[in-house]
């Protein structure tokens, strides 16, 4: 599956679904973003069960602000509508694959329980 362009119009719908959504916050002028793009694209082809989204922070400034994106590229992992990872910096392919494995292995019942504990 190719990457999906995420905008303020479709972000909540795409990321609120069950399953894993990876989000790449990027911009056209960003050198590290351009170098990371082929890595992200290859990974999207290896994992058709995962949604690989891209947010152009220039065109979608409201999304960048909503998630307090201060450095790009920033990679965010969302599982079952819950943000479980967010970190600035381009990842090497092996690190991206490792991140995917970790997100797939999460016990979401445990994640939700911990989130609930922090909200009280």
N, CA, C and O atoms as CSV, one atom per row, in Angstrom:
chain,resi,resn,atom,element,x,y,z
A,1,UNK,N,N,0.852,-1.184,0.000
A,1,UNK,CA,C,0.000,0.000,0.000
A,1,UNK,C,C,0.893,1.241,0.000
A,1,UNK,O,O,1.856,1.337,0.761
A,2,UNK,N,N,0.554,2.164,-0.854
A,2,UNK,CA,C,1.318,3.413,-0.902
A,2,UNK,C,C,0.954,4.274,0.304
A,2,UNK,O,O,0.015,3.975,1.042
A,3,UNK,N,N,1.704,5.327,0.481
A,3,UNK,CA,C,1.430,6.223,1.598
A,3,UNK,C,C,0.165,7.028,1.330
A,3,UNK,O,O,-0.227,7.235,0.182
A,4,UNK,N,N,-0.465,7.479,2.410
A,4,UNK,CA,C,-1.705,8.246,2.349
A,4,UNK,C,C,-1.405,9.667,2.800
A,4,UNK,O,O,-0.771,9.874,3.834
A,5,UNK,N,N,-1.859,10.641,2.027
A,5,UNK,CA,C,-1.680,12.036,2.442
A,5,UNK,C,C,-2.721,12.348,3.519
A,5,UNK,O,O,-3.922,12.185,3.308
A,6,UNK,N,N,-2.236,12.796,4.667
A,6,UNK,CA,C,-3.131,13.138,5.767
A,6,UNK,C,C,-3.302,14.653,5.832
A,6,UNK,O,O,-2.341,15.413,5.710
A,7,UNK,N,N,-4.551,15.068,6.027
A,7,UNK,CA,C,-4.882,16.484,6.120
A,7,UNK,C,C,-5.770,16.687,7.342
A,7,UNK,O,O,-6.180,15.723,7.988
A,8,UNK,N,N,-6.063,17.937,7.651
A,8,UNK,CA,C,-6.974,18.192,8.775
A,8,UNK,C,C,-8.336,17.557,8.500
A,8,UNK,O,O,-9.059,17.208,9.433
A,9,UNK,N,N,-8.688,17.406,7.223
A,9,UNK,CA,C,-9.995,16.843,6.864
A,9,UNK,C,C,-10.087,15.341,7.136
A,9,UNK,O,O,-11.152,14.855,7.518
A,10,UNK,N,N,-8.986,14.589,6.947
A,10,UNK,CA,C,-9.074,13.129,7.087
A,10,UNK,C,C,-8.243,12.541,8.220
A,10,UNK,O,O,-8.310,11.334,8.453
A,11,UNK,N,N,-7.466,13.349,8.929
A,11,UNK,CA,C,-6.536,12.839,9.944
A,11,UNK,C,C,-7.257,12.015,11.021
A,11,UNK,O,O,-6.882,10.870,11.276
A,12,UNK,N,N,-8.275,12.583,11.642
A,12,UNK,CA,C,-8.953,11.885,12.740
A,12,UNK,C,C,-9.611,10.596,12.262
A,12,UNK,O,O,-9.601,9.586,12.967
A,13,UNK,N,N,-10.183,10.636,11.061
A,13,UNK,CA,C,-10.842,9.447,10.516
A,13,UNK,C,C,-9.832,8.325,10.279
A,13,UNK,O,O,-10.074,7.175,10.646
A,14,UNK,N,N,-8.707,8.665,9.669
A,14,UNK,CA,C,-7.690,7.651,9.342
A,14,UNK,C,C,-7.018,7.128,10.609
A,14,UNK,O,O,-6.839,5.918,10.754
A,15,UNK,N,N,-6.643,8.018,11.527
A,15,UNK,CA,C,-5.887,7.592,12.710
A,15,UNK,C,C,-6.781,7.044,13.821
A,15,UNK,O,O,-6.275,6.452,14.774
A,16,UNK,N,N,-8.083,7.228,13.719
A,16,UNK,CA,C,-8.985,6.741,14.758
A,16,UNK,C,C,-9.437,5.311,14.566
A,16,UNK,O,O,-10.148,4.764,15.410
A,17,UNK,N,N,-9.039,4.704,13.477
A,17,UNK,CA,C,-9.443,3.329,13.177
A,17,UNK,C,C,-8.642,2.324,14.006
A,17,UNK,O,O,-7.585,2.643,14.550
A,18,UNK,N,N,-9.173,1.101,14.088
A,18,UNK,CA,C,-8.406,0.024,14.697
A,18,UNK,C,C,-7.230,-0.298,13.795
A,18,UNK,O,O,-7.294,-0.126,12.578
A,19,UNK,N,N,-6.160,-0.765,14.412
A,19,UNK,CA,C,-4.976,-1.103,13.639
A,19,UNK,C,C,-3.883,-0.071,13.845
A,19,UNK,O,O,-3.990,0.813,14.695
A,20,UNK,N,N,-2.832,-0.202,13.051
A,20,UNK,CA,C,-1.649,0.648,13.200
A,20,UNK,C,C,-1.612,1.679,12.076
A,20,UNK,O,O,-1.809,1.363,10.903
A,21,UNK,N,N,-1.355,2.915,12.474
A,21,UNK,CA,C,-1.143,4.003,11.519
A,21,UNK,C,C,0.187,4.659,11.886
A,21,UNK,O,O,0.375,5.105,13.018
A,22,UNK,N,N,1.100,4.715,10.929
A,22,UNK,CA,C,2.340,5.469,11.115
A,22,UNK,C,C,2.170,6.804,10.400
A,22,UNK,O,O,1.597,6.869,9.313
A,23,UNK,N,N,2.668,7.856,11.017
A,23,UNK,CA,C,2.548,9.187,10.441
A,23,UNK,C,C,3.937,9.808,10.333
A,23,UNK,O,O,4.694,9.855,11.302
A,24,UNK,N,N,4.248,10.277,9.141
A,24,UNK,CA,C,5.509,10.964,8.870
A,24,UNK,C,C,5.185,12.446,8.679
A,24,UNK,O,O,4.560,12.825,7.688
A,25,UNK,N,N,5.609,13.283,9.630
A,25,UNK,CA,C,5.471,14.732,9.493
A,25,UNK,C,C,6.704,15.222,8.734
A,25,UNK,O,O,7.827,15.008,9.189
A,26,UNK,N,N,6.512,15.873,7.588
A,26,UNK,CA,C,7.623,16.238,6.714
A,26,UNK,C,C,7.335,17.578,6.031
A,26,UNK,O,O,6.256,18.149,6.184
A,27,UNK,N,N,8.322,18.066,5.276
A,27,UNK,CA,C,8.146,19.254,4.433
A,27,UNK,C,C,9.050,19.120,3.207
A,27,UNK,O,O,10.093,18.468,3.249
A,28,UNK,N,N,8.627,19.747,2.131
A,28,UNK,CA,C,9.343,19.673,0.854
A,28,UNK,C,C,10.780,20.183,0.965
A,28,UNK,O,O,11.671,19.641,0.310
A,29,UNK,N,N,11.023,21.207,1.773
A,29,UNK,CA,C,12.349,21.823,1.870
A,29,UNK,C,C,13.303,21.084,2.807
A,29,UNK,O,O,14.466,21.469,2.929
A,30,UNK,N,N,12.833,20.042,3.458
A,30,UNK,CA,C,13.596,19.346,4.503
A,30,UNK,C,C,14.443,18.222,3.910
A,30,UNK,O,O,13.908,17.217,3.441
A,31,UNK,N,N,15.772,18.395,3.933
A,31,UNK,CA,C,16.683,17.376,3.399
A,31,UNK,C,C,16.540,16.015,4.058
A,31,UNK,O,O,16.396,15.015,3.355
A,32,UNK,N,N,16.577,15.939,5.411
A,32,UNK,CA,C,16.412,14.638,6.060
A,32,UNK,C,C,15.064,13.976,5.732
A,32,UNK,O,O,14.970,12.750,5.661
A,33,UNK,N,N,14.022,14.800,5.532
A,33,UNK,CA,C,12.710,14.255,5.163
A,33,UNK,C,C,12.788,13.564,3.807
A,33,UNK,O,O,12.237,12.479,3.616
A,34,UNK,N,N,13.479,14.208,2.868
A,34,UNK,CA,C,13.600,13.647,1.519
A,34,UNK,C,C,14.418,12.353,1.534
A,34,UNK,O,O,14.127,11.420,0.785
A,35,UNK,N,N,15.432,12.303,2.382
A,35,UNK,CA,C,16.245,11.084,2.471
A,35,UNK,C,C,15.462,9.954,3.152
A,35,UNK,O,O,15.675,8.780,2.848
A,36,UNK,N,N,14.561,10.310,4.067
A,36,UNK,CA,C,13.774,9.299,4.779
A,36,UNK,C,C,12.612,8.767,3.924
A,36,UNK,O,O,12.169,7.636,4.121
A,37,UNK,N,N,12.125,9.567,2.990
A,37,UNK,CA,C,10.942,9.200,2.201
A,37,UNK,C,C,11.041,7.816,1.530
A,37,UNK,O,O,10.084,7.048,1.619
A,38,UNK,N,N,12.158,7.463,0.864
A,38,UNK,CA,C,12.227,6.136,0.236
A,38,UNK,C,C,12.220,4.997,1.261
A,38,UNK,O,O,11.683,3.924,0.985
A,39,UNK,N,N,12.804,5.219,2.428
A,39,UNK,CA,C,12.796,4.217,3.508
A,39,UNK,C,C,11.352,3.969,3.940
A,39,UNK,O,O,10.923,2.825,4.085
A,40,UNK,N,N,10.613,5.053,4.143
A,40,UNK,CA,C,9.213,4.984,4.574
A,40,UNK,C,C,8.363,4.285,3.509
A,40,UNK,O,O,7.504,3.462,3.824
A,41,UNK,N,N,8.619,4.629,2.246
A,41,UNK,CA,C,7.876,4.037,1.125
A,41,UNK,C,C,8.133,2.529,1.049
A,41,UNK,O,O,7.196,1.749,0.885
A,42,UNK,N,N,9.410,2.113,1.170
A,42,UNK,CA,C,9.734,0.671,1.132
A,42,UNK,C,C,9.046,-0.058,2.271
A,42,UNK,O,O,8.524,-1.157,2.085
A,43,UNK,N,N,9.042,0.544,3.438
A,43,UNK,CA,C,8.402,-0.083,4.590
A,43,UNK,C,C,6.897,-0.216,4.358
A,43,UNK,O,O,6.294,-1.212,4.756
A,44,UNK,N,N,6.294,0.778,3.719
A,44,UNK,CA,C,4.850,0.718,3.445
A,44,UNK,C,C,4.527,-0.449,2.509
A,44,UNK,O,O,3.455,-1.047,2.602
A,45,UNK,N,N,5.451,-0.765,1.614
A,45,UNK,CA,C,5.235,-1.881,0.689
A,45,UNK,C,C,5.389,-3.226,1.402
A,45,UNK,O,O,4.756,-4.206,1.010
A,46,UNK,N,N,6.215,-3.282,2.435
A,46,UNK,CA,C,6.424,-4.516,3.200
A,46,UNK,C,C,5.274,-4.806,4.156
A,46,UNK,O,O,5.059,-5.956,4.539
A,47,UNK,N,N,4.531,-3.767,4.543
A,47,UNK,CA,C,3.488,-3.905,5.573
A,47,UNK,C,C,2.134,-3.394,5.064
A,47,UNK,O,O,1.685,-2.320,5.464
A,48,UNK,N,N,1.480,-4.171,4.176
A,48,UNK,CA,C,0.215,-3.697,3.612
A,48,UNK,C,C,-0.912,-3.590,4.650
A,48,UNK,O,O,-1.939,-2.964,4.389
A,49,UNK,N,N,-0.718,-4.198,5.816
A,49,UNK,CA,C,-1.740,-4.160,6.872
A,49,UNK,C,C,-1.652,-2.892,7.717
A,49,UNK,O,O,-2.501,-2.664,8.579
A,50,UNK,N,N,-0.629,-2.061,7.477
A,50,UNK,CA,C,-0.421,-0.836,8.245
A,50,UNK,C,C,-0.675,0.363,7.331
A,50,UNK,O,O,-0.285,0.352,6.163
A,51,UNK,N,N,-1.328,1.393,7.864
A,51,UNK,CA,C,-1.519,2.630,7.108
A,51,UNK,C,C,-0.286,3.511,7.326
A,51,UNK,O,O,0.082,3.805,8.463
A,52,UNK,N,N,0.334,3.920,6.247
A,52,UNK,CA,C,1.483,4.826,6.292
A,52,UNK,C,C,1.010,6.183,5.803
A,52,UNK,O,O,0.781,6.380,4.610
A,53,UNK,N,N,0.866,7.117,6.736
A,53,UNK,CA,C,0.386,8.447,6.391
A,53,UNK,C,C,1.517,9.457,6.374
A,53,UNK,O,O,2.534,9.286,7.046
A,54,UNK,N,N,1.323,10.513,5.594
A,54,UNK,CA,C,2.298,11.601,5.529
A,54,UNK,C,C,1.559,12.919,5.729
A,54,UNK,O,O,0.513,13.160,5.126
A,55,UNK,N,N,2.126,13.766,6.589
A,55,UNK,CA,C,1.576,15.105,6.821
A,55,UNK,C,C,2.598,16.128,6.340
A,55,UNK,O,O,3.693,16.234,6.893
A,56,UNK,N,N,2.229,16.880,5.306
A,56,UNK,CA,C,3.072,17.976,4.829
A,56,UNK,C,C,2.862,19.135,5.801
A,56,UNK,O,O,1.809,19.772,5.796
A,57,UNK,N,N,3.863,19.403,6.629
A,57,UNK,CA,C,3.700,20.404,7.694
A,57,UNK,C,C,3.552,21.830,7.147
A,57,UNK,O,O,3.083,22.718,7.859
A,58,UNK,N,N,3.944,22.048,5.906
A,58,UNK,CA,C,3.745,23.373,5.302
A,58,UNK,C,C,2.277,23.546,4.914
A,58,UNK,O,O,1.681,24.591,5.175
A,59,UNK,N,N,1.698,22.525,4.293
A,59,UNK,CA,C,0.305,22.593,3.836
A,59,UNK,C,C,-0.676,22.371,4.989
A,59,UNK,O,O,-1.805,22.860,4.950
A,60,UNK,N,N,-0.242,21.633,6.014
A,60,UNK,CA,C,-1.124,21.262,7.124
A,60,UNK,C,C,-0.576,21.813,8.441
A,60,UNK,O,O,-0.313,21.062,9.380
A,61,UNK,N,N,-0.409,23.125,8.495
A,61,UNK,CA,C,0.201,23.741,9.670
A,61,UNK,C,C,-0.612,23.510,10.940
A,61,UNK,O,O,-0.043,23.442,12.030
A,62,UNK,N,N,-1.936,23.388,10.817
A,62,UNK,CA,C,-2.785,23.155,11.995
A,62,UNK,C,C,-2.460,21.797,12.629
A,62,UNK,O,O,-2.454,21.678,13.854
A,63,UNK,N,N,-2.191,20.776,11.813
A,63,UNK,CA,C,-1.833,19.457,12.359
A,63,UNK,C,C,-0.467,19.510,13.032
A,63,UNK,O,O,-0.276,18.930,14.101
A,64,UNK,N,N,0.474,20.195,12.416
A,64,UNK,CA,C,1.795,20.345,13.026
A,64,UNK,C,C,1.677,21.011,14.386
A,64,UNK,O,O,2.333,20.602,15.344
A,65,UNK,N,N,0.838,22.041,14.469
A,65,UNK,CA,C,0.641,22.758,15.734
A,65,UNK,C,C,-0.090,21.882,16.747
A,65,UNK,O,O,0.252,21.880,17.930
A,66,UNK,N,N,-1.098,21.138,16.285
A,66,UNK,CA,C,-1.887,20.287,17.180
A,66,UNK,C,C,-1.003,19.279,17.911
A,66,UNK,O,O,-1.224,18.988,19.087
A,67,UNK,N,N,-0.004,18.749,17.211
A,67,UNK,CA,C,0.869,17.737,17.806
A,67,UNK,C,C,2.215,18.319,18.240
A,67,UNK,O,O,3.143,17.577,18.560
A,68,UNK,N,N,2.315,19.643,18.250
A,68,UNK,CA,C,3.506,20.337,18.724
A,68,UNK,C,C,4.766,19.845,18.008
A,68,UNK,O,O,5.794,19.587,18.635
A,69,UNK,N,N,4.664,19.722,16.688
A,69,UNK,CA,C,5.801,19.266,15.889
A,69,UNK,C,C,6.784,20.426,15.755
A,69,UNK,O,O,6.467,21.454,15.157
A,70,UNK,N,N,7.970,20.251,16.314
A,70,UNK,CA,C,8.989,21.308,16.293
A,70,UNK,C,C,10.181,20.941,15.410
A,70,UNK,O,O,10.997,21.795,15.064
A,71,UNK,N,N,10.265,19.683,15.058
A,71,UNK,CA,C,11.390,19.209,14.259
A,71,UNK,C,C,10.863,18.170,13.278
A,71,UNK,O,O,10.038,17.328,13.631
A,72,UNK,N,N,11.353,18.242,12.036
A,72,UNK,CA,C,10.923,17.247,11.066
A,72,UNK,C,C,12.144,16.603,10.432
A,72,UNK,O,O,13.190,17.245,10.332
A,73,UNK,N,N,12.040,15.362,10.004
A,73,UNK,CA,C,10.828,14.558,10.095
A,73,UNK,C,C,10.537,14.140,11.542
A,73,UNK,O,O,11.451,13.968,12.349
A,74,UNK,N,N,9.267,13.983,11.845
A,74,UNK,CA,C,8.837,13.375,13.100
A,74,UNK,C,C,7.985,12.169,12.735
A,74,UNK,O,O,7.090,12.260,11.895
A,75,UNK,N,N,8.268,11.052,13.365
A,75,UNK,CA,C,7.505,9.827,13.131
A,75,UNK,C,C,6.593,9.602,14.333
A,75,UNK,O,O,7.025,9.678,15.483
A,76,UNK,N,N,5.340,9.325,14.046
A,76,UNK,CA,C,4.359,9.038,15.090
A,76,UNK,C,C,3.721,7.687,14.774
A,76,UNK,O,O,3.405,7.393,13.621
A,77,UNK,N,N,3.537,6.876,15.807
A,77,UNK,CA,C,2.846,5.592,15.642
A,77,UNK,C,C,1.558,5.646,16.459
A,77,UNK,O,O,1.560,6.015,17.633
A,78,UNK,N,N,0.465,5.269,15.810
A,78,UNK,CA,C,-0.847,5.264,16.450
A,78,UNK,C,C,-1.409,3.853,16.299
A,78,UNK,O,O,-1.433,3.294,15.203
A,79,UNK,N,N,-1.857,3.293,17.411
A,79,UNK,CA,C,-2.473,1.970,17.341
A,79,UNK,C,C,-3.842,2.037,17.992
A,79,UNK,O,O,-3.985,2.488,19.129
A,80,UNK,N,N,-4.843,1.584,17.256
A,80,UNK,CA,C,-6.226,1.584,17.748
A,80,UNK,C,C,-6.624,2.965,18.273
A,80,UNK,O,O,-7.318,3.078,19.284
A,81,UNK,N,N,-6.176,4.016,17.572
A,81,UNK,CA,C,-6.551,5.374,17.930
A,81,UNK,C,C,-5.737,6.003,19.045
A,81,UNK,O,O,-6.022,7.130,19.451
A,82,UNK,N,N,-4.719,5.294,19.555
A,82,UNK,CA,C,-3.905,5.796,20.666
A,82,UNK,C,C,-2.481,6.065,20.162
A,82,UNK,O,O,-1.859,5.191,19.559
A,83,UNK,N,N,-1.971,7.273,20.411
A,83,UNK,CA,C,-0.583,7.577,20.045
A,83,UNK,C,C,0.332,6.810,20.991
A,83,UNK,O,O,0.308,7.033,22.202
A,84,UNK,N,N,1.137,5.910,20.441
A,84,UNK,CA,C,2.007,5.076,21.280
A,84,UNK,C,C,3.489,5.415,21.092
A,84,UNK,O,O,4.343,4.897,21.812
A,85,UNK,N,N,3.791,6.289,20.119
A,85,UNK,CA,C,5.192,6.659,19.868
A,85,UNK,C,C,5.202,7.948,19.062
A,85,UNK,O,O,4.400,8.116,18.143
A,86,UNK,N,N,6.092,8.844,19.399
A,86,UNK,CA,C,6.333,10.038,18.592
A,86,UNK,C,C,7.747,10.505,18.864
A,86,UNK,O,O,8.130,10.730,20.012
A,87,UNK,N,N,8.525,10.649,17.793
A,87,UNK,CA,C,9.925,11.038,17.965
A,87,UNK,C,C,10.415,11.753,16.714
A,87,UNK,O,O,10.188,11.288,15.598
A,88,UNK,N,N,11.091,12.890,16.902
A,88,UNK,CA,C,11.675,13.549,15.734
A,88,UNK,C,C,12.922,12.811,15.258
A,88,UNK,O,O,13.601,12.130,16.026
A,89,UNK,N,N,13.196,12.969,13.974
A,89,UNK,CA,C,14.398,12.389,13.389
A,89,UNK,C,C,14.075,11.275,12.418
A,89,UNK,O,O,13.182,10.461,12.654
A,90,UNK,N,N,14.812,11.251,11.324
A,90,UNK,CA,C,14.660,10.183,10.344
A,90,UNK,C,C,15.213,8.896,10.942
A,90,UNK,O,O,16.269,8.897,11.576
A,91,UNK,N,N,14.499,7.814,10.736
A,91,UNK,CA,C,14.941,6.520,11.252
A,91,UNK,C,C,15.602,5.717,10.142
A,91,UNK,O,O,15.141,5.747,9.001
A,92,UNK,N,N,16.680,4.995,10.461
A,92,UNK,CA,C,17.205,4.040,9.492
A,92,UNK,C,C,16.155,2.940,9.295
A,92,UNK,O,O,15.299,2.726,10.154
A,93,UNK,N,N,16.231,2.258,8.173
A,93,UNK,CA,C,15.224,1.237,7.860
A,93,UNK,C,C,15.094,0.192,8.962
A,93,UNK,O,O,13.984,-0.216,9.301
A,94,UNK,N,N,16.225,-0.245,9.525
A,94,UNK,CA,C,16.179,-1.263,10.583
A,94,UNK,C,C,15.443,-0.742,11.817
A,94,UNK,O,O,14.710,-1.491,12.462
A,95,UNK,N,N,15.633,0.534,12.148
A,95,UNK,CA,C,14.961,1.114,13.311
A,95,UNK,C,C,13.467,1.264,13.058
A,95,UNK,O,O,12.663,1.062,13.968
A,96,UNK,N,N,13.088,1.614,11.836
A,96,UNK,CA,C,11.668,1.716,11.486
A,96,UNK,C,C,11.005,0.345,11.587
A,96,UNK,O,O,9.894,0.224,12.103
A,97,UNK,N,N,11.683,-0.679,11.096
A,97,UNK,CA,C,11.139,-2.045,11.185
A,97,UNK,C,C,11.021,-2.475,12.654
A,97,UNK,O,O,10.045,-3.120,13.038
A,98,UNK,N,N,12.004,-2.121,13.460
A,98,UNK,CA,C,11.971,-2.441,14.891
A,98,UNK,C,C,10.798,-1.737,15.567
A,98,UNK,O,O,10.102,-2.332,16.389
A,99,UNK,N,N,10.581,-0.472,15.218
A,99,UNK,CA,C,9.449,0.277,15.772
A,99,UNK,C,C,8.132,-0.419,15.418
A,99,UNK,O,O,7.261,-0.579,16.272
A,100,UNK,N,N,7.993,-0.829,14.161
A,100,UNK,CA,C,6.768,-1.521,13.728
A,100,UNK,C,C,6.560,-2.786,14.543
A,100,UNK,O,O,5.449,-3.051,15.002
A,101,UNK,N,N,7.619,-3.572,14.728
A,101,UNK,CA,C,7.508,-4.804,15.526
A,101,UNK,C,C,7.070,-4.496,16.957
A,101,UNK,O,O,6.232,-5.205,17.513
A,102,UNK,N,N,7.622,-3.458,17.546
A,102,UNK,CA,C,7.261,-3.096,18.922
A,102,UNK,C,C,5.805,-2.660,19.018
A,102,UNK,O,O,5.104,-3.029,19.960
A,103,UNK,N,N,5.350,-1.877,18.045
A,103,UNK,CA,C,3.959,-1.416,18.062
A,103,UNK,C,C,3.010,-2.609,17.863
A,103,UNK,O,O,1.956,-2.680,18.495
A,104,UNK,N,N,3.392,-3.539,16.983
A,104,UNK,CA,C,2.567,-4.728,16.758
A,104,UNK,C,C,2.481,-5.585,18.016
A,104,UNK,O,O,1.466,-6.242,18.248
A,105,UNK,N,N,3.528,-5.585,18.824
A,105,UNK,CA,C,3.591,-6.449,20.012
A,105,UNK,C,C,2.904,-5.841,21.233
A,105,UNK,O,O,2.752,-6.517,22.250
A,106,UNK,N,N,2.486,-4.578,21.151
A,106,UNK,CA,C,1.883,-3.932,22.317
A,106,UNK,C,C,0.606,-4.633,22.770
A,106,UNK,O,O,-0.187,-5.112,21.959
A,107,UNK,N,N,0.436,-4.677,24.066
A,107,UNK,CA,C,-0.818,-5.146,24.660
A,107,UNK,C,C,-1.674,-3.894,24.855
A,107,UNK,O,O,-1.474,-3.138,25.806
A,108,UNK,N,N,-2.621,-3.684,23.954
A,108,UNK,CA,C,-3.382,-2.425,23.973
A,108,UNK,C,C,-4.283,-2.309,25.204
A,108,UNK,O,O,-4.587,-1.197,25.637
A,109,UNK,N,N,-4.707,-3.416,25.761
A,109,UNK,CA,C,-5.495,-3.347,27.003
A,109,UNK,C,C,-4.626,-2.755,28.113
A,109,UNK,O,O,-5.087,-1.931,28.904
A,110,UNK,N,N,-3.369,-3.182,28.161
A,110,UNK,CA,C,-2.428,-2.658,29.151
A,110,UNK,C,C,-2.136,-1.177,28.897
A,110,UNK,O,O,-2.074,-0.384,29.836
A,111,UNK,N,N,-1.959,-0.808,27.629
A,111,UNK,CA,C,-1.695,0.595,27.273
A,111,UNK,C,C,-2.855,1.473,27.720
A,111,UNK,O,O,-2.645,2.529,28.316
A,112,UNK,N,N,-4.084,1.035,27.433
A,112,UNK,CA,C,-5.261,1.824,27.822
A,112,UNK,C,C,-5.386,1.935,29.334
A,112,UNK,O,O,-5.779,2.979,29.855
A,113,UNK,N,N,-5.048,0.850,30.042
A,113,UNK,CA,C,-5.106,0.859,31.506
A,113,UNK,C,C,-4.125,1.883,32.063
A,113,UNK,O,O,-4.468,2.651,32.962
A,114,UNK,N,N,-2.902,1.895,31.529
A,114,UNK,CA,C,-1.900,2.853,31.983
A,114,UNK,C,C,-2.306,4.290,31.660
A,114,UNK,O,O,-2.086,5.200,32.459
A,115,UNK,N,N,-2.899,4.484,30.483
A,115,UNK,CA,C,-3.369,5.817,30.122
A,115,UNK,C,C,-4.451,6.293,31.118
A,115,UNK,O,O,-4.441,7.440,31.566
A,116,UNK,N,N,-5.357,5.402,31.439
A,116,UNK,CA,C,-6.439,5.739,32.385
A,116,UNK,C,C,-5.863,6.110,33.743
A,116,UNK,O,O,-6.343,7.042,34.388
A,117,UNK,N,N,-4.837,5.384,34.180
A,117,UNK,CA,C,-4.209,5.673,35.471
A,117,UNK,C,C,-3.573,7.057,35.481
A,117,UNK,O,O,-3.609,7.751,36.497
A,118,UNK,N,N,-2.992,7.460,34.354
A,118,UNK,CA,C,-2.343,8.772,34.272
A,118,UNK,C,C,-3.343,9.918,34.177
A,118,UNK,O,O,-3.004,11.065,34.469
A,119,UNK,N,N,-4.555,9.619,33.777
A,119,UNK,CA,C,-5.547,10.674,33.601
A,119,UNK,C,C,-6.315,10.967,34.883
A,119,UNK,O,O,-7.135,11.884,34.913
A,120,UNK,N,N,-6.065,10.213,35.928
A,120,UNK,CA,C,-6.779,10.438,37.200
A,120,UNK,C,C,-5.958,11.273,38.152
A,120,UNK,O,O,-6.402,11.558,39.264
